[in-house]
Amino acid sequence: MSAPVSRRARPAKAPLSREVIVETGLRILDREGLGALTMRRVAQDLDTGAASLYVYVANRDDLMAAMLDDVLATVPEPEDGDWRERLDALIHSAIAVMSRHEGLALVALGSIPTSPNALVLIERMLGLLAEGGLDARTNSWAVDLLYLYITAQAAEQSAYNVKGGTEESTLAAAQQKFDELPAERYPMIVGLREHMLTGGDARESWAQRVLINGILATPAG
């Protein structure tokens, strides 16, 4: 018979904190998906009761908001290029970071950015737009439009990831649907279908140029 093991010999559990809970939530989200992310599941992974988590996070929504902010901390600050090139790089990085984790971009879409790292992103965009010569009101309104663009793009890319496919396979499926459309009912779509689903990175860059050019050409005052 094996000798009994004292409880005192077991390794001590790591102390709970908001940071540890956020890290655990992200790990579960990325490993098991959004549907598995519950307070009970996080507590189970931390070998504690769900009630213990509420000392640090108010609920699942608060946890996901904290997870989003933790992810936004990894957006690098561009250092090279003029203000437009740095702004383009910042937008691209923010989209990439947000889209890696299922559901987090939707958290951003449904809220005003007030968390620390979201505010860092906003601050950087405001600074770059100010370098471009925007007045205070236009700058303030423009950054809201750009943040909405970032979160919408990230949500779309995240949806591709969740479906287990790629953007290319999703576009190919849509192209097949377009190819089957009756021209008499959808003459414009059929006539332009060669261009409607193409472009890739060039299309994304074009969209950012349209936004920024429009902002520069349309003062809010």
VEXSELUM-607144 format. One record per residue (C-alpha): x, y, z. Coordinates in steps of 0.001 Angstrom, whole numbers, plus 524288, in hexadecimal, padded with zeros to 5 digits. Layout:
<node><xx>X</xx><yy>Y</yy><zz>Z</zz></node>
...
end
This chain:
<node><xx>80000</xx><yy>80000</yy><zz>80000</zz></node>
<node><xx>804C8</xx><yy>80D93</yy><zz>7FCEE</zz></node>
<node><xx>80747</xx><yy>816B4</yy><zz>80814</zz></node>
<node><xx>7FD10</xx><yy>82155</yy><zz>80A5F</zz></node>
<node><xx>800A0</xx><yy>82EEC</yy><zz>805A4</zz></node>
<node><xx>7FE86</xx><yy>83A2E</yy><zz>80ED2</zz></node>
<node><xx>7F688</xx><yy>845AC</yy><zz>80A16</zz></node>
<node><xx>801C8</xx><yy>84E43</yy><zz>80E64</zz></node>
<node><xx>80A54</xx><yy>847EB</yy><zz>803FC</zz></node>
<node><xx>801BC</xx><yy>84CD2</yy><zz>7F8E5</zz></node>
<node><xx>806B5</xx><yy>858BE</yy><zz>7F199</zz></node>
<node><xx>7FFEE</xx><yy>8652F</yy><zz>7F5BC</zz></node>
<node><xx>7F652</xx><yy>86B05</yy><zz>7EC0F</zz></node>
<node><xx>7FA62</xx><yy>877A6</yy><zz>7E5A7</zz></node>
<node><xx>7F379</xx><yy>88341</yy><zz>7EC09</zz></node>
<node><xx>7E7C6</xx><yy>8886B</yy><zz>7E4AA</zz></node>
<node><xx>7E886</xx><yy>895AD</yy><zz>7DE36</zz></node>
<node><xx>7E1A8</xx><yy>89CB0</yy><zz>7D331</zz></node>
<node><xx>7EDA3</xx><yy>89A7C</yy><zz>7CAA4</zz></node>
<node><xx>7EDDB</xx><yy>88BC8</yy><zz>7CD1D</zz></node>
<node><xx>7DF4B</xx><yy>88ABE</yy><zz>7CA48</zz></node>
<node><xx>7E0DF</xx><yy>89259</yy><zz>7BD8C</zz></node>
<node><xx>7EC33</xx><yy>889C4</yy><zz>7B92F</zz></node>
<node><xx>7E44A</xx><yy>87D98</yy><zz>7BC39</zz></node>
<node><xx>7D887</xx><yy>882E3</yy><zz>7B4DD</zz></node>
<node><xx>7E0BA</xx><yy>88585</yy><zz>7A8CD</zz></node>
<node><xx>7E6A3</xx><yy>877FD</yy><zz>7A96A</zz></node>
<node><xx>7D927</xx><yy>871A8</yy><zz>7AA1D</zz></node>
<node><xx>7D3DD</xx><yy>87A7D</yy><zz>79F62</zz></node>
<node><xx>7DEE5</xx><yy>87723</yy><zz>79604</zz></node>
<node><xx>7DF19</xx><yy>868B1</yy><zz>79957</zz></node>
<node><xx>7D09B</xx><yy>86597</yy><zz>79A94</zz></node>
<node><xx>7C937</xx><yy>870CF</yy><zz>7944A</zz></node>
<node><xx>7BFE4</xx><yy>87B69</yy><zz>798A0</zz></node>
<node><xx>7B538</xx><yy>871DB</yy><zz>79C7A</zz></node>
<node><xx>7BE0B</xx><yy>86BBF</yy><zz>7A6C4</zz></node>
<node><xx>7C17F</xx><yy>878A7</yy><zz>7AD1F</zz></node>
<node><xx>7B95A</xx><yy>8790B</yy><zz>7B987</zz></node>
<node><xx>7BC74</xx><yy>87D7A</yy><zz>7C730</zz></node>
<node><xx>7BABC</xx><yy>86F81</yy><zz>7CBD1</zz></node>
<node><xx>7C44A</xx><yy>86A7E</yy><zz>7C188</zz></node>
<node><xx>7CE7C</xx><yy>874B2</yy><zz>7C519</zz></node>
<node><xx>7CCE0</xx><yy>8715F</yy><zz>7D377</zz></node>
<node><xx>7CE83</xx><yy>862F6</yy><zz>7D066</zz></node>
<node><xx>7DB35</xx><yy>865A7</yy><zz>7C946</zz></node>
<node><xx>7DFFC</xx><yy>86D5C</yy><zz>7D503</zz></node>
<node><xx>7DBA7</xx><yy>862C0</yy><zz>7DE93</zz></node>
<node><xx>7D293</xx><yy>86BB9</yy><zz>7E5F3</zz></node>
<node><xx>7C42E</xx><yy>86EFA</yy><zz>7E6E8</zz></node>
<node><xx>7BD69</xx><yy>87845</yy><zz>7DD99</zz></node>
<node><xx>7B99F</xx><yy>88108</yy><zz>7E8FA</zz></node>
<node><xx>7C80A</xx><yy>883B4</yy><zz>7EB88</zz></node>
<node><xx>7C96F</xx><yy>88A0F</yy><zz>7DE24</zz></node>
<node><xx>7BF41</xx><yy>8947F</yy><zz>7E0DC</zz></node>
<node><xx>7C88C</xx><yy>89B2A</yy><zz>7EA30</zz></node>
<node><xx>7D0C8</xx><yy>89EB4</yy><zz>7DE43</zz></node>
<node><xx>7C748</xx><yy>89F09</yy><zz>7D2B7</zz></node>
<node><xx>7B916</xx><yy>8A2F9</yy><zz>7D348</zz></node>
<node><xx>7B3FF</xx><yy>8991D</yy><zz>7C962</zz></node>
<node><xx>7B71C</xx><yy>892C0</yy><zz>7BC54</zz></node>
<node><xx>7B57E</xx><yy>89F95</yy><zz>7B4F6</zz></node>
<node><xx>7BF19</xx><yy>8A63B</yy><zz>7BE08</zz></node>
<node><xx>7C887</xx><yy>89AEB</yy><zz>7BC1C</zz></node>
<node><xx>7C7AD</xx><yy>89BE7</yy><zz>7AD53</zz></node>
<node><xx>7C9B2</xx><yy>8AA99</yy><zz>7ADD4</zz></node>
<node><xx>7D5D6</xx><yy>8A866</yy><zz>7B61C</zz></node>
<node><xx>7DA86</xx><yy>89E01</yy><zz>7AC8E</zz></node>
<node><xx>7D8D4</xx><yy>8A77D</yy><zz>7A140</zz></node>
<node><xx>7E0A4</xx><yy>8B1CD</yy><zz>7A863</zz></node>
<node><xx>7EB5E</xx><yy>8A7F4</yy><zz>7AB4C</zz></node>
<node><xx>7EC1B</xx><yy>8A485</yy><zz>79CD7</zz></node>
<node><xx>7EC92</xx><yy>8B2D9</yy><zz>798C2</zz></node>
<node><xx>7F8CE</xx><yy>8B46A</yy><zz>7A102</zz></node>
<node><xx>80002</xx><yy>8AC81</yy><zz>796A3</zz></node>
<node><xx>7FD5F</xx><yy>8B62D</yy><zz>78B97</zz></node>
<node><xx>80AE5</xx><yy>8BB97</yy><zz>7883B</zz></node>
<node><xx>80D1F</xx><yy>8CA16</yy><zz>7867C</zz></node>
<node><xx>81218</xx><yy>8CCB5</yy><zz>7789E</zz></node>
<node><xx>81EF5</xx><yy>8D404</yy><zz>77813</zz></node>
<node><xx>8222F</xx><yy>8D53A</yy><zz>76999</zz></node>
<node><xx>81C14</xx><yy>8DD5E</yy><zz>75EE3</zz></node>
<node><xx>81425</xx><yy>8E9C5</yy><zz>75E46</zz></node>
<node><xx>807AF</xx><yy>8EB98</yy><zz>76617</zz></node>
<node><xx>7FF1A</xx><yy>8E4D1</yy><zz>75BF7</zz></node>
<node><xx>80806</xx><yy>8D910</yy><zz>75AC3</zz></node>
<node><xx>80897</xx><yy>8D7B4</yy><zz>76986</zz></node>
<node><xx>7F9DB</xx><yy>8D91C</yy><zz>76A8A</zz></node>
<node><xx>7F7E4</xx><yy>8CEA1</yy><zz>76022</zz></node>
<node><xx>80134</xx><yy>8C59A</yy><zz>76763</zz></node>
<node><xx>7FA75</xx><yy>8C82E</yy><zz>77463</zz></node>
<node><xx>7ED01</xx><yy>8C536</yy><zz>76EB1</zz></node>
<node><xx>7F1FA</xx><yy>8B8D6</yy><zz>7682C</zz></node>
<node><xx>7F861</xx><yy>8B40C</yy><zz>774C6</zz></node>
<node><xx>7EC4B</xx><yy>8B6D4</yy><zz>77CEC</zz></node>
<node><xx>7E3BC</xx><yy>8AF25</yy><zz>77377</zz></node>
<node><xx>7ED35</xx><yy>8A3B0</yy><zz>7738A</zz></node>
<node><xx>7EE3D</xx><yy>8A343</yy><zz>7825C</zz></node>
<node><xx>7DF9D</xx><yy>8A450</yy><zz>784C4</zz></node>
<node><xx>7DBF1</xx><yy>89A33</yy><zz>77A94</zz></node>
<node><xx>7E450</xx><yy>88F5F</yy><zz>78084</zz></node>
<node><xx>7DAB7</xx><yy>88D01</yy><zz>78B97</zz></node>
<node><xx>7CCB1</xx><yy>888ED</yy><zz>78920</zz></node>
<node><xx>7C265</xx><yy>892A2</yy><zz>78D6B</zz></node>
<node><xx>7CB48</xx><yy>89D4B</yy><zz>792B5</zz></node>
<node><xx>7C923</xx><yy>8A67D</yy><zz>78744</zz></node>
<node><xx>7BA7F</xx><yy>8A5A5</yy><zz>789DC</zz></node>
<node><xx>7BD1E</xx><yy>8AA6C</yy><zz>797B2</zz></node>
<node><xx>7C3D3</xx><yy>8B643</yy><zz>791D4</zz></node>
<node><xx>7B8AC</xx><yy>8B89A</yy><zz>78841</zz></node>
<node><xx>7AEEA</xx><yy>8B952</yy><zz>7934E</zz></node>
<node><xx>7B606</xx><yy>8C2EF</yy><zz>79C0C</zz></node>
<node><xx>7BCD8</xx><yy>8D017</yy><zz>79CA3</zz></node>
<node><xx>7CB89</xx><yy>8CDFD</yy><zz>79E61</zz></node>
<node><xx>7CEA1</xx><yy>8D1EB</yy><zz>7AC63</zz></node>
<node><xx>7D7D3</xx><yy>8C724</yy><zz>7B10F</zz></node>
<node><xx>7E645</xx><yy>8CA83</yy><zz>7B2DE</zz></node>
<node><xx>7EBEB</xx><yy>8C40F</yy><zz>7A6BE</zz></node>
<node><xx>7E076</xx><yy>8C7BB</yy><zz>79E0E</zz></node>
<node><xx>7E2FB</xx><yy>8D5B9</yy><zz>7A231</zz></node>
<node><xx>7F15D</xx><yy>8D42A</yy><zz>79EC1</zz></node>
<node><xx>7ED3B</xx><yy>8D028</yy><zz>79102</zz></node>
<node><xx>7E3F0</xx><yy>8DBCC</yy><zz>7902A</zz></node>
<node><xx>7EE90</xx><yy>8E4E2</yy><zz>7953D</zz></node>
<node><xx>7F81F</xx><yy>8E03B</yy><zz>78ADF</zz></node>
<node><xx>7EE42</xx><yy>8E204</yy><zz>77FF2</zz></node>
<node><xx>7EABF</xx><yy>8EFA0</yy><zz>784D2</zz></node>
<node><xx>7F922</xx><yy>8F346</yy><zz>784F2</zz></node>
<node><xx>7FB5A</xx><yy>8EE6D</yy><zz>77729</zz></node>
<node><xx>7EF3F</xx><yy>8F549</yy><zz>771FF</zz></node>
<node><xx>7F3C4</xx><yy>901C8</yy><zz>778AE</zz></node>
<node><xx>800A9</xx><yy>9006B</yy><zz>77169</zz></node>
<node><xx>7F88D</xx><yy>9003D</yy><zz>76507</zz></node>
<node><xx>7F33C</xx><yy>90DB4</yy><zz>7685B</zz></node>
<node><xx>7E566</xx><yy>90A47</yy><zz>76C88</zz></node>
<node><xx>7DE25</xx><yy>913F6</yy><zz>77512</zz></node>
<node><xx>7D995</xx><yy>90F9F</yy><zz>78282</zz></node>
<node><xx>7CB7B</xx><yy>90C4E</yy><zz>77F03</zz></node>
<node><xx>7CEC9</xx><yy>90513</yy><zz>77273</zz></node>
<node><xx>7D97C</xx><yy>8FD82</yy><zz>77973</zz></node>
<node><xx>7D046</xx><yy>8F9B6</yy><zz>7847E</zz></node>
<node><xx>7C5B9</xx><yy>8F4EA</yy><zz>77B3C</zz></node>
<node><xx>7CF41</xx><yy>8EE71</yy><zz>771EE</zz></node>
<node><xx>7D548</xx><yy>8E5BD</yy><zz>77C45</zz></node>
<node><xx>7C7C2</xx><yy>8E06F</yy><zz>77F83</zz></node>
<node><xx>7C5AE</xx><yy>8DCF3</yy><zz>7712E</zz></node>
<node><xx>7D301</xx><yy>8D65F</yy><zz>77042</zz></node>
<node><xx>7D0D0</xx><yy>8CE7F</yy><zz>77CBC</zz></node>
<node><xx>7C3C8</xx><yy>8C9D6</yy><zz>7775E</zz></node>
<node><xx>7CAAB</xx><yy>8C5C2</yy><zz>76AC4</zz></node>
<node><xx>7D511</xx><yy>8BE5D</yy><zz>7727A</zz></node>
<node><xx>7CB36</xx><yy>8B6D1</yy><zz>77A91</zz></node>
<node><xx>7C271</xx><yy>8B3A2</yy><zz>76EE6</zz></node>
<node><xx>7CE03</xx><yy>8AE9F</yy><zz>766FA</zz></node>
<node><xx>7D2D7</xx><yy>8A6AA</yy><zz>77290</zz></node>
<node><xx>7C55D</xx><yy>8A0D8</yy><zz>774CC</zz></node>
<node><xx>7C4A0</xx><yy>89CAF</yy><zz>7668A</zz></node>
<node><xx>7D225</xx><yy>8968E</yy><zz>766BA</zz></node>
<node><xx>7CF3E</xx><yy>88FB6</yy><zz>77391</zz></node>
<node><xx>7C2F2</xx><yy>889FA</yy><zz>76D82</zz></node>
<node><xx>7CB22</xx><yy>883ED</yy><zz>762B5</zz></node>
<node><xx>7D416</xx><yy>87DFC</yy><zz>76CED</zz></node>
<node><xx>7C8E6</xx><yy>87858</yy><zz>774FA</zz></node>
<node><xx>7C2D5</xx><yy>871BB</yy><zz>76935</zz></node>
<node><xx>7CF58</xx><yy>869F0</yy><zz>767E1</zz></node>
<node><xx>7D1E9</xx><yy>86EAD</yy><zz>75A44</zz></node>
<node><xx>7D943</xx><yy>879DC</yy><zz>75434</zz></node>
<node><xx>7D56B</xx><yy>886A2</yy><zz>74E19</zz></node>
<node><xx>7D8AA</xx><yy>88095</yy><zz>740E6</zz></node>
<node><xx>7CF76</xx><yy>87502</yy><zz>742D2</zz></node>
<node><xx>7C49F</xx><yy>87DFE</yy><zz>7479D</zz></node>
<node><xx>7C635</xx><yy>886C5</yy><zz>73BCA</zz></node>
<node><xx>7C67A</xx><yy>87B08</yy><zz>732BE</zz></node>
<node><xx>7B97E</xx><yy>8764C</yy><zz>73842</zz></node>
<node><xx>7B396</xx><yy>883D2</yy><zz>73699</zz></node>
<node><xx>7B8E2</xx><yy>88487</yy><zz>728AE</zz></node>
<node><xx>7B214</xx><yy>877D2</yy><zz>7256D</zz></node>
<node><xx>7A53F</xx><yy>87D97</yy><zz>72A61</zz></node>
<node><xx>7A75D</xx><yy>889DE</yy><zz>7224B</zz></node>
<node><xx>7AA24</xx><yy>881A8</yy><zz>71632</zz></node>
<node><xx>79CCE</xx><yy>87B35</yy><zz>717AD</zz></node>
<node><xx>79512</xx><yy>887E4</yy><zz>718C1</zz></node>
<node><xx>78B56</xx><yy>88B0B</yy><zz>70DEC</zz></node>
<node><xx>78FEF</xx><yy>89701</yy><zz>7066F</zz></node>
<node><xx>7821A</xx><yy>89BCF</yy><zz>70404</zz></node>
<node><xx>77FB7</xx><yy>89D51</yy><zz>712AA</zz></node>
<node><xx>78D41</xx><yy>8A1B5</yy><zz>71702</zz></node>
<node><xx>7932A</xx><yy>8A85C</yy><zz>70B01</zz></node>
<node><xx>79CB2</xx><yy>8B0FB</yy><zz>7128B</zz></node>
<node><xx>7A1F6</xx><yy>8A613</yy><zz>71B2E</zz></node>
<node><xx>7A387</xx><yy>89CC4</yy><zz>70FC5</zz></node>
<node><xx>7AA1B</xx><yy>8A743</yy><zz>70797</zz></node>
<node><xx>7B3B4</xx><yy>8AACB</yy><zz>7125A</zz></node>
<node><xx>7B5AE</xx><yy>89D72</yy><zz>718A0</zz></node>
<node><xx>7C38C</xx><yy>89C8E</yy><zz>71359</zz></node>
<node><xx>7C74F</xx><yy>8A800</yy><zz>71C12</zz></node>
<node><xx>7BE18</xx><yy>8A6F4</yy><zz>727AF</zz></node>
<node><xx>7C559</xx><yy>89C34</yy><zz>72EE4</zz></node>
<node><xx>7D354</xx><yy>89EF2</yy><zz>72AC9</zz></node>
<node><xx>7DE0B</xx><yy>8A7D2</yy><zz>72FB0</zz></node>
<node><xx>7E353</xx><yy>8A1C3</yy><zz>73C29</zz></node>
<node><xx>7ED7B</xx><yy>8AA37</yy><zz>742F0</zz></node>
<node><xx>7ECA0</xx><yy>8B47B</yy><zz>73845</zz></node>
<node><xx>7DE2A</xx><yy>8B5D4</yy><zz>73ADD</zz></node>
<node><xx>7E087</xx><yy>8B784</yy><zz>74969</zz></node>
<node><xx>7EAD1</xx><yy>8C1E9</yy><zz>746C8</zz></node>
<node><xx>7E175</xx><yy>8C8B9</yy><zz>73D7F</zz></node>
<node><xx>7D6C5</xx><yy>8C8DA</yy><zz>747E6</zz></node>
<node><xx>7E009</xx><yy>8CF28</yy><zz>751AB</zz></node>
<node><xx>7E415</xx><yy>8D95B</yy><zz>74792</zz></node>
<node><xx>7D5D1</xx><yy>8DC63</yy><zz>744B7</zz></node>
<node><xx>7D319</xx><yy>8DE61</yy><zz>75332</zz></node>
<node><xx>7DEEA</xx><yy>8E6E7</yy><zz>755B9</zz></node>
<node><xx>7DD97</xx><yy>8EEB2</yy><zz>74916</zz></node>
<node><xx>7CF44</xx><yy>8F0FB</yy><zz>74C2E</zz></node>
<node><xx>7D299</xx><yy>8F563</yy><zz>759E9</zz></node>
<node><xx>7DCD1</xx><yy>8FEE8</yy><zz>754DC</zz></node>
<node><xx>7D372</xx><yy>9044F</yy><zz>74AAD</zz></node>
<node><xx>7C7C3</xx><yy>905A4</yy><zz>753D3</zz></node>
<node><xx>7CA35</xx><yy>90E74</yy><zz>75F94</zz></node>
<node><xx>7C040</xx><yy>90C45</yy><zz>76A4C</zz></node>
<node><xx>7BEF5</xx><yy>91ABD</yy><zz>76D7D</zz></node>
end
